Amino acid sequence: MKKESKCSLFRAIFLPLSLIILVTAYSPALAATSGTHYPFGTEGVLAATVPPPGFHYRIYNSFYNPDKFRDDNGDELPIGFDLDVFVTVHRFVHVTKKKIFDADFMYDVVVPFADKEISIEAWGVEDSKSLTVGDITIEPFALAWHGPRYDAAAALALILPTGEFDADKPASPGLGYWSGMLTFGGTIYFNEQKSWSFSALTRTLVHTEQDDTEITPGSEFVVEAGLGKEIKLSDKLSVRPGISGCGYWQISDDESDNPAYAEDERKTGYALGAEINFFWLPPKLFQLNLRALREFGAENNAEGSQFVITLTKSW
């Protein structure tokens, strides 16, 4: 592999997961059922590009502060909703030299820590939780393909209910159920130097029944995409500005035996923003990524802004 290709592959870590735990819903007793194990917006440009063989450590620091909750028609609910979330996520990645179907085989573990504060004035809800471990993700099987003008990836992951969960405490760091996640994605390069790229990554999640509530959340589908241009500033540093966008859809109804629970009110949401990535070339192999997104078009979901600071060290 050419040196330029190797350097390009270092500029993104595969299948990013921030695991920002959002806990909101239409009544305090059912508040935790509206969360998701993979909220969109974690990645954008080169989201589907896997680094070359080696060990990679990535830490995501996400700040999310939605102050609106929208109903089934997309109208804001006048409930005095406010959520303040900070999540720091530690991701440990090993891309091996083993080939399966002509693809690099890799595996990784994601450990999130969440700090949350939620307020819903209309219901008298006030709850908070200091930084504590959330639901851990194990991704034991992932594959990555690399071509002259493209990258592609596929993976299977399991999300464990390791975080503390209480249905009566909306700020719980865990969601109280298991999730399986299937990931597919690809990156297209518009020139031989691979400086212009468009990347899209999809995730499909299915869930088990939630503890205490006897509710099984509906399946979810997420798309994250980004268009970027890489600029080499020196022999030691390159910068990559870009545009990021994402969409979220709940693709099946929740399941519940509670007749008061609206099973068919599916969640949707979109976001658009910008990012910039700084990459210190070998031998340092260090990255700093800044991303800002604004959500819109939410239904049965919270809506606000997100800011993510990501640091990556590769060996």
Helices and strands as residue ranges (DSSP letters): H 3-9, G 28-34, E 54-64, E 68-70, E 81-100, E 103-120, G 121-123, E 125-133, E 137-146, E 150-159, E 179-189, E 196-207, E 220-229, E 231-232, E 237-250, E 268-280, E 286-299, E 301-303, E 305-314
